[in-house]
């Protein structure tokens, strides 16, 4: 972490934004809208180039996947934010309790100042610009540190933003983990991080030195519970889509499946059919994303090797003509049965197209399994038995839930998105995100008719009479 007086290029950028934020406390609606419209113009004019950059960084990732998972999500966010921003900015009247009447009170919504955003590589456009859009809507200045694992996308974002924004409004800084550590150590008014739990701990530690409040969007092991009342074929294709979107490199992808004992073979067959429907081929299929780097691919293969070496049974699903796929790093989906308790597949977030399948005898066993682990970012439940569904929802805690589908709660713009416990803290999306990056300043205006003096010392008979009356009224 850098000291508060260290003058590095990064610190110079921060100081410029910090001074600008203090010089202009009130950021009018027109300026906020203008900044959002500049982001929309950037996406409209350069969305194709951004998709090409993402594809180049991944090795294989279709423009259509980037359009739906990155660009479309941002367009929807911009549209919703622009429509509702005026309402979000308005002061909120607050009811005054009897003993303080006839005073008036409200919450005045103001920008925090300078917001730092550290974004990941898996959805490098959406998870960079999504928090940026929210922060700009709240009237803040923003510094963005995108991932070094997607250098082409990060460089293009930096160039496009530099053309559209003054550096004291919004700027992009690029660099490795050393620069990221320096970035996290800046005294931001708020620091927004999306990434792994392990790195999130380091970010929180760096921010704590400056008492910088944080929003940490982390990950973890999101369970998918299949109820006995479930139609396996209908569930399998939705689970396969949620698991294999971006080749499983999604923070809310199903990380493991819990299903009734005896359905393992049936689920394996249904899942294989679902994969063949979604991806008739794996190798060379642009719709099936590559693993981001050789290092990440080696990690996934090592996890499989460990599980198999300890007795797990692997079902590799390779529709069409099997291919090696080493050059493209397109890893075929793998179901893992009989997973040993010591397997890393059960203790680490997988972040790839590997899906452990764990049988349970009764639904309460599945609930105990989920509750025996850190609270997940997402939970999925499949079935038609509403009693069982409600029992699971009431008995588990997670960042969010989708019932009879996967991933979709994150697409609901009016639902907050965030984790709980080790899967993160703080939520964004919609008004929740706006308020996360806004100071709701409490204001009370005392009336000239106020009789606060009734509560002043010296305390005596009059005080006792007033308190007696209030006790009867409240």
C-alpha positions as a printed NumPy array, in Angstrom:
array([[  0.   ,   0.   ,   0.   ],
       [  1.245,   3.522,  -0.787],
       [  1.326,   6.222,   1.804],
       [ -1.026,   9.183,   1.686],
       [  1.798,  11.451,   0.519],
       [  3.415,   9.256,  -2.133],
       [  3.325,  11.022,  -5.502],
       [  3.083,   8.327,  -8.15 ],
       [  1.28 ,   8.717, -11.501],
       [ -1.597,   6.759,  -9.961],
       [ -1.705,   9.069,  -6.962],
       [ -1.651,  12.111,  -9.235],
       [ -4.704,  10.837, -11.076],
       [ -6.458,  10.175,  -7.796],
       [ -5.622,  13.6  ,  -6.409],
       [ -7.078,  15.273,  -9.504],
       [-10.335,  13.359,  -9.128],
       [-10.437,  13.95 ,  -5.397],
       [-10.004,  17.7  ,  -5.826],
       [-12.624,  17.831,  -8.586],
       [-15.097,  15.938,  -6.423],
       [-14.604,  18.411,  -3.579],
       [-14.828,  21.42 ,  -5.885],
       [-18.176,  20.213,  -7.258],
       [-20.144,  18.635,  -4.459],
       [-23.499,  18.965,  -6.205],
       [-23.542,  17.102,  -9.526],
       [-26.68 ,  18.065, -11.479],
       [-28.926,  15.616, -13.279],
       [-27.964,  16.992, -16.696],
       [-24.27 ,  16.274, -16.145],
       [-24.911,  12.786, -14.793],
       [-27.11 ,  11.986, -17.792],
       [-24.487,  13.359, -20.162],
       [-21.847,  11.061, -18.689],
       [-24.142,   8.048, -19.026],
       [-24.981,   8.964, -22.611],
       [-21.283,   9.105, -23.399],
       [-20.959,   5.514, -22.16 ],
       [-23.933,   4.503, -24.313],
       [-22.394,   6.161, -27.372],
       [-19.146,   4.336, -26.675],
       [-20.971,   0.996, -26.646],
       [-23.07 ,   1.807, -29.717],
       [-20.068,   2.841, -31.794],
       [-17.471,   0.385, -30.531],
       [-19.376,  -2.645, -29.248],
       [-18.125,  -4.728, -32.18 ],
       [-14.516,  -3.744, -31.568],
       [-14.865,  -4.57 , -27.886],
       [-16.256,  -8.02 , -28.777],
       [-13.283,  -8.617, -31.064],
       [-10.904,  -7.627, -28.285],
       [-12.597, -10.014, -25.86 ],
       [-12.366, -12.824, -28.419],
       [ -8.667, -12.118, -28.915],
       [ -8.054, -12.18 , -25.163],
       [ -9.887, -15.478, -24.65 ],
       [ -8.69 , -17.154, -27.822],
       [-12.265, -18.275, -28.51 ],
       [-15.319, -16.28 , -27.42 ],
       [-18.012, -15.42 , -29.939],
       [-19.161, -11.868, -30.561],
       [-22.694, -13.059, -29.851],
       [-21.723, -14.229, -26.367],
       [-20.11 , -10.878, -25.605],
       [-23.152,  -9.085, -27.011],
       [-25.639, -10.894, -24.767],
       [-23.485, -11.288, -21.648],
       [-21.665,  -7.949, -21.693],
       [-22.996,  -5.32 , -24.104],
       [-26.747,  -6.033, -23.88 ],
       [-26.627,  -6.117, -20.09 ],
       [-24.96 ,  -2.697, -20.073],
       [-27.441,  -1.239, -22.564],
       [-30.296,  -2.433, -20.374],
       [-28.634,  -0.967, -17.283],
       [-28.125,   2.375, -19.017],
       [-31.71 ,   2.521, -20.248],
       [-33.163,   1.728, -16.839],
       [-30.81 ,   4.122, -15.038],
       [-31.497,   7.024, -17.39 ],
       [-35.245,   6.574, -16.95 ],
       [-35.156,   6.467, -13.16 ],
       [-32.217,   8.688, -12.279],
       [-34.257,  11.832, -11.691],
       [-36.421,  10.034,  -9.132],
       [-33.446,   8.418,  -7.425],
       [-31.749,  11.783,  -6.923],
       [-34.672,  13.477,  -5.204],
       [-34.55 ,  14.082,  -1.443],
       [-36.62 ,  11.583,   0.498],
       [-38.998,  12.953,   3.104],
       [-38.815,  11.236,   6.478],
       [-41.657,  11.114,   8.992],
       [-40.871,  13.065,  12.142],
       [-41.719,  11.395,  15.491],
       [-44.192,  13.13 ,  17.77 ],
       [-41.614,  14.268,  20.328],
       [-39.657,  16.178,  17.614],
       [-42.593,  17.806,  15.859],
       [-43.115,  20.265,  14.254],
       [-39.598,  19.894,  12.803],
       [-39.069,  18.577,   9.263],
       [-36.601,  15.948,   8.073],
       [-35.359,  14.403,   4.853],
       [-32.522,  12.393,   3.341],
       [-30.412,  14.394,   0.923],
       [-28.748,  12.163,  -1.653],
       [-25.213,  13.255,  -2.559],
       [-22.203,  11.755,  -4.361],
       [-19.604,  10.044,  -2.206],
       [-16.719,  11.543,  -4.195],
       [-14.191,   9.237,  -5.871],
       [-15.035,   5.58 ,  -6.462],
       [-12.391,   3.015,  -7.371],
       [-13.475,   0.01 ,  -9.462],
       [-11.361,  -3.141,  -9.791],
       [-12.891,  -5.431, -12.412],
       [-12.237,  -9.079, -13.372],
       [-11.457, -10.804, -16.654],
       [-14.397, -13.173, -17.094],
       [-16.895, -10.557, -18.347],
       [-14.383,  -7.792, -18.956],
       [-16.74 ,  -5.227, -20.458],
       [-19.856,  -5.76 , -18.348],
       [-18.083,  -6.045, -15.002],
       [-15.931,  -3.012, -15.763],
       [-18.562,  -0.621, -17.043],
       [-21.496,  -1.853, -14.922],
       [-20.114,  -0.478, -11.636],
       [-18.783,   2.567, -13.526],
       [-22.278,   3.367, -14.82 ],
       [-23.728,   3.063, -11.325],
       [-21.007,   5.246,  -9.828],
       [-21.415,   7.944, -12.498],
       [-25.187,   7.912, -12.033],
       [-24.606,   8.576,  -8.335],
       [-22.524,  11.627,  -9.32 ],
       [-19.108,  10.23 ,  -8.473],
       [-15.734,  10.473, -10.177],
       [-14.392,   7.03 , -11.089],
       [-11.035,   5.323, -11.488],
       [-11.196,   1.911, -13.196],
       [ -8.548,  -0.814, -12.917],
       [ -9.476,  -3.607, -15.382],
       [ -7.879,  -7.05 , -15.402],
       [ -4.413,  -7.615, -16.825],
       [ -5.584, -11.059, -18.025],
       [ -7.614,  -9.375, -20.78 ],
       [ -5.019,  -6.851, -21.99 ],
       [ -6.572,  -6.095, -25.378],
       [ -9.977,  -5.377, -23.904],
       [ -8.476,  -3.301, -21.105],
       [ -6.37 ,  -1.274, -23.54 ],
       [ -9.343,  -0.604, -25.811],
       [-11.526,   0.449, -22.886],
       [ -8.773,   2.8  , -21.748],
       [ -8.433,   4.371, -25.197],
       [-12.177,   4.809, -25.705],
       [-12.751,   6.271, -22.252],
       [ -9.816,   8.65 , -22.659],
       [-11.482,  10.048, -25.812],
       [-14.849,  10.498, -24.105],
       [-14.019,  11.661, -20.572],
       [-11.731,  14.079, -18.831],
       [ -9.318,  12.209, -16.536],
       [-10.84 ,  13.886, -13.477],
       [-14.261,  12.426, -14.455],
       [-13.412,   8.855, -15.411],
       [-10.059,   7.261, -16.143],
       [ -8.615,   3.795, -16.676],
       [ -5.338,   2.601, -15.191],
       [ -3.644,  -0.555, -16.433],
       [ -1.077,  -2.765, -14.809],
       [ -0.302,  -5.974, -12.989],
       [ -0.953,  -7.136,  -9.45 ],
       [  1.561,  -4.642,  -8.052],
       [ -0.37 ,  -1.724,  -9.521],
       [ -3.615,  -3.316,  -8.319],
       [ -2.243,  -3.373,  -4.774],
       [ -1.275,   0.286,  -5.059],
       [ -4.733,   1.052,  -6.458],
       [ -6.493,  -0.675,  -3.545],
       [ -4.403,   1.366,  -1.134],
       [ -5.652,   4.725,  -2.395],
       [ -8.007,   6.575,  -0.008],
       [-11.114,   6.266,  -2.17 ],
       [-14.517,   7.308,  -0.905],
       [-15.634,   3.803,  -1.941],
       [-13.831,   0.836,  -3.481],
       [-15.74 ,  -1.628,  -5.657],
       [-14.085,  -4.994,  -6.302],
       [-15.249,  -7.99 ,  -8.319],
       [-13.116, -11.108,  -8.202],
       [-12.091, -14.087,  -6.129],
       [-12.574, -14.393,  -2.395],
       [ -8.821, -14.775,  -1.878],
       [ -8.02 , -11.497,  -3.636],
       [-11.059,  -9.878,  -2.034],
       [ -9.504, -10.439,   1.393],
       [ -6.384,  -8.549,   0.297],
       [ -8.465,  -5.718,  -1.164],
       [-10.466,  -5.402,   2.053],
       [ -7.263,  -5.331,   4.09 ],
       [ -5.74 ,  -2.592,   1.931],
       [ -8.922,  -0.533,   2.03 ],
       [ -9.224,  -0.871,   5.797],
       [ -6.009,   1.076,   6.293],
       [ -7.82 ,   4.155,   4.93 ],
       [-11.224,   3.232,   6.413],
       [-12.408,   3.028,   2.81 ],
       [-15.852,   1.425,   2.561],
       [-15.987,  -1.425,   0.078],
       [-18.342,  -3.425,  -2.051],
       [-16.908,  -6.899,  -2.615],
       [-18.532,  -9.026,  -5.311],
       [-16.801, -12.36 ,  -4.808],
       [-17.73 , -15.924,  -5.652],
       [-17.794, -19.257,  -3.943],
       [-19.578, -22.517,  -4.472],
       [-23.136, -21.944,  -5.667],
       [-25.279, -25.072,  -5.202],
       [-27.932, -26.355,  -7.552],
       [-30.543, -28.423,  -5.714],
       [-32.664, -30.822,  -7.753],
       [-35.86 , -31.757,  -5.95 ],
       [-37.527, -35.141,  -6.31 ],
       [-40.415, -33.374,  -8.055],
       [-38.14 , -32.082, -10.829],
       [-38.351, -32.854, -14.554],
       [-34.723, -33.799, -15.183],
       [-34.667, -32.995, -18.9  ],
       [-36.106, -29.509, -18.372],
       [-33.72 , -28.84 , -15.523],
       [-30.67 , -30.281, -17.278],
       [-30.676, -27.863, -20.195],
       [-31.027, -24.866, -17.887],
       [-28.279, -26.162, -15.613],
       [-26.059, -26.859, -18.632],
       [-26.643, -23.345, -19.953],
       [-25.848, -21.755, -16.599],
       [-22.788, -23.939, -16.082],
       [-21.334, -23.695, -19.576],
       [-21.98 , -20.048, -20.38 ],
       [-18.472, -18.65 , -20.831],
       [-17.215, -22.211, -20.225],
       [-18.175, -22.022, -16.567],
       [-16.1  , -18.892, -15.958],
       [-18.994, -17.14 , -14.241],
       [-19.119, -16.224, -10.555],
       [-22.718, -17.428, -10.182],
       [-22.407, -20.571, -12.302],
       [-23.74 , -23.708, -10.593],
       [-20.687, -25.104,  -8.813],
       [-22.159, -28.449,  -7.813],
       [-25.439, -30.354,  -8.096],
       [-27.316, -31.984,  -5.227],
       [-29.873, -34.545,  -6.402],
       [-31.879, -37.44 ,  -4.942],
       [-29.995, -40.713,  -4.633],
       [-30.583, -43.041,  -7.564],
       [-30.919, -40.287, -10.182],
       [-27.198, -39.991, -10.95 ],
       [-27.317, -41.987, -14.203],
       [-30.512, -40.32 , -15.383],
       [-29.076, -36.875, -14.689],
       [-25.838, -37.724, -16.488],
       [-27.792, -38.787, -19.568],
       [-30.053, -35.718, -19.452],
       [-27.09 , -33.388, -19.018],
       [-25.257, -34.982, -21.971],
       [-28.33 , -34.463, -24.175],
       [-28.552, -30.859, -23.021],
       [-24.894, -30.197, -23.836],
       [-25.325, -31.676, -27.327],
       [-28.327, -29.397, -27.888],
       [-26.494, -26.261, -26.82 ],
       [-23.102, -27.124, -28.287],
       [-23.237, -29.713, -31.1  ],
       [-19.442, -29.511, -31.114],
       [-16.937, -28.239, -28.589],
       [-13.591, -27.821, -30.315],
       [-13.713, -25.044, -32.882],
       [-17.197, -23.929, -31.84 ],
       [-17.064, -20.124, -31.377],
       [-20.101, -20.239, -29.087],
       [-18.168, -22.335, -26.57 ],
       [-15.649, -20.061, -24.886],
       [-12.069, -21.022, -24.217],
       [-10.492, -21.133, -20.787],
       [ -8.836, -17.759, -20.301],
       [ -5.201, -18.941, -19.985],
       [ -3.015, -22.06 , -19.983],
       [ -2.507, -21.623, -16.234],
       [ -6.246, -21.677, -15.562],
       [ -6.685, -24.731, -17.818],
       [ -3.889, -26.573, -16.009],
       [ -5.544, -25.832, -12.676],
       [ -8.849, -27.339, -13.844],
       [ -7.139, -30.42 , -15.245],
       [ -5.216, -30.871, -11.993],
       [ -8.448, -30.741,  -9.989],
       [ -9.924, -33.464, -12.191],
       [ -6.795, -35.59 , -11.924],
       [ -6.82 , -35.334,  -8.139],
       [-10.502, -36.321,  -7.92 ],
       [-10.093, -39.24 , -10.318],
       [ -6.973, -40.405,  -8.51 ],
       [ -8.967, -40.542,  -5.276],
       [-11.768, -42.626,  -6.783],
       [-14.135, -40.193,  -8.517],
       [-15.866, -41.219, -11.728],
       [-15.634, -38.715, -14.601],
       [-18.156, -38.355, -17.406],
       [-16.607, -36.22 , -20.129],
       [-19.164, -34.9  , -22.6  ],
       [-17.782, -34.233, -26.074],
       [-20.561, -33.967, -28.666],
       [-19.688, -34.228, -32.35 ],
       [-16.2  , -35.166, -33.423],
       [-13.861, -35.134, -30.408],
       [-10.837, -32.896, -30.749],
       [ -7.85 , -32.119, -28.631],
       [ -8.621, -28.399, -28.42 ],
       [ -5.302, -27.596, -26.765],
       [ -4.577, -24.63 , -29.002],
       [ -7.961, -23.05 , -28.304],
       [ -8.147, -24.158, -24.645],
       [-11.751, -25.284, -25.201],
       [-12.305, -27.728, -22.368],
       [-15.101, -30.257, -22.758],
       [-17.719, -30.378, -19.964],
       [-17.141, -32.982, -17.262],
       [-19.575, -34.386, -14.717],
       [-17.905, -35.834, -11.621],
       [-19.586, -38.56 ,  -9.575],
       [-18.501, -40.225,  -6.308],
       [-16.454, -37.147,  -5.44 ],
       [-14.133, -37.784,  -2.482],
       [-14.572, -35.44 ,   0.442],
       [-10.918, -34.358,   0.178],
       [-11.258, -33.256,  -3.441],
       [-10.484, -29.629,  -4.3  ],
       [-13.612, -29.775,  -6.444],
       [-15.596, -29.613,  -3.203],
       [-13.525, -26.96 ,  -1.439],
       [-12.477, -24.49 ,  -4.162],
       [-14.617, -22.498,  -6.55 ],
       [-14.25 , -24.399,  -9.827],
       [-14.677, -21.604, -12.391],
       [-14.73 , -23.951, -15.357],
       [-16.902, -26.57 , -17.12 ],
       [-16.654, -29.17 , -14.341],
       [-19.767, -30.098, -12.362],
       [-19.626, -32.39 ,  -9.313],
       [-22.827, -34.362,  -8.686],
       [-23.621, -35.178,  -5.058],
       [-26.565, -37.444,  -4.133],
       [-28.721, -36.886,  -1.064],
       [-31.217, -39.105,   0.764],
       [-33.647, -36.408,   1.954],
       [-34.02 , -32.716,   1.243],
       [-32.878, -31.848,   4.754],
       [-29.59 , -33.616,   3.976],
       [-29.107, -31.289,   1.012],
       [-29.886, -28.282,   3.2  ],
       [-27.383, -29.428,   5.829],
       [-24.74 , -29.86 ,   3.137],
       [-25.249, -26.288,   1.883],
       [-25.362, -24.822,   5.397],
       [-22.211, -26.674,   6.405],
       [-20.206, -24.536,   3.975],
       [-19.605, -20.811,   3.47 ],
       [-22.724, -18.993,   2.313],
       [-22.891, -19.041,  -1.488],
       [-23.27 , -16.188,  -3.931],
       [-26.188, -17.934,  -5.632],
       [-28.48 , -20.906,  -5.032],
       [-30.622, -22.71 ,  -7.597],
       [-33.594, -24.975,  -6.954],
       [-35.475, -27.112,  -9.492],
       [-38.821, -28.766,  -8.952],
       [-42.601, -28.337,  -8.776],
       [-43.179, -29.008,  -5.077],
       [-43.704, -25.504,  -3.674],
       [-43.583, -26.787,  -0.114],
       [-40.123, -28.207,  -0.656],
       [-39.066, -25.034,  -2.468],
       [-40.208, -22.81 ,   0.372],
       [-38.507, -25.072,   2.901],
       [-35.189, -24.706,   1.061],
       [-35.6  , -20.938,   0.691],
       [-36.407, -20.528,   4.392],
       [-33.606, -22.823,   5.545],
       [-30.66 , -21.478,   3.52 ],
       [-28.964, -18.106,   3.14 ],
       [-27.351, -17.031,  -0.137],
       [-26.597, -13.892,  -2.083],
       [-29.453, -14.576,  -4.499],
       [-31.721, -17.323,  -5.808],
       [-33.205, -18.392,  -9.11 ],
       [-35.928, -21.036,  -8.993],
       [-36.272, -23.4  , -11.967],
       [-33.489, -21.697, -13.896],
       [-29.921, -20.507, -13.43 ],
       [-28.262, -17.075, -13.575],
       [-31.477, -15.188, -14.315],
       [-31.769, -13.306, -11.034],
       [-28.702, -11.299, -12.012],
       [-30.516, -10.142, -15.172],
       [-33.465,  -8.739, -13.192],
       [-32.585,  -5.059, -13.056],
       [-34.787,  -4.37 , -10.03 ],
       [-33.241,  -7.099,  -7.882],
       [-30.072,  -6.255,  -5.938],
       [-27.063,  -8.408,  -6.726],
       [-24.409,  -9.212,  -4.154],
       [-23.006, -11.812,  -1.831],
       [-23.222, -12.687,   1.827],
       [-20.429, -13.78 ,   4.146],
       [-17.472, -15.139,   2.182],
       [-19.245, -14.581,  -1.123],
       [-19.027, -10.828,  -0.6  ],
       [-20.794,  -7.855,   0.899],
       [-22.727,  -4.95 ,  -0.496],
       [-25.127,  -5.164,  -3.425],
       [-25.682,  -3.226,  -6.606],
       [-27.978,  -3.072,  -9.66 ],
       [-30.841,  -0.581,  -9.947],
       [-31.591,   1.789,  -7.123],
       [-29.762,  -0.482,  -4.675],
       [-26.494,   0.186,  -6.49 ],
       [-27.212,   3.9  ,  -6.764],
       [-27.751,   4.115,  -3.016],
       [-24.663,   2.005,  -2.322],
       [-22.536,   4.703,  -3.957],
       [-24.518,   7.639,  -2.564],
       [-24.36 ,   9.429,   0.768],
       [-27.884,   9.686,   2.144],
       [-27.318,  12.696,   4.358],
       [-29.915,  13.038,   7.148],
       [-31.19 ,  16.604,   7.47 ],
       [-33.494,  17.908,  10.208],
       [-34.818,  21.471,  10.177],
       [-35.961,  22.623,  13.577],
       [-39.146,  24.656,  13.8  ],
       [-39.21 ,  28.003,  15.574],
       [-42.174,  26.579,  17.503],
       [-40.108,  23.7  ,  18.817],
       [-40.143,  23.096,  22.58 ],
       [-36.943,  21.148,  22.941],
       [-36.359,  23.136,  26.09 ],
       [-38.906,  20.881,  27.791],
       [-36.176,  18.252,  27.853],
       [-33.42 ,  20.53 ,  29.145],
       [-32.072,  20.299,  32.703],
       [-32.577,  20.969,  35.466],
       [-34.968,  18.044,  35.516],
       [-37.949,  18.449,  37.758],
       [-41.727,  18.168,  37.953],
       [-42.325,  19.641,  34.486],
       [-39.925,  17.13 ,  32.932],
       [-41.67 ,  14.235,  34.672],
       [-45.066,  15.458,  33.422],
       [-43.83 ,  15.75 ,  29.819],
       [-42.225,  12.309,  29.906],
       [-45.323,  10.774,  31.406],
       [-47.431,  12.217,  28.607],
       [-45.042,  10.998,  25.913],
       [-44.957,   7.489,  27.373],
       [-48.732,   7.325,  26.992],
       [-48.632,   8.634,  23.404],
       [-45.805,   6.656,  21.83 ]])
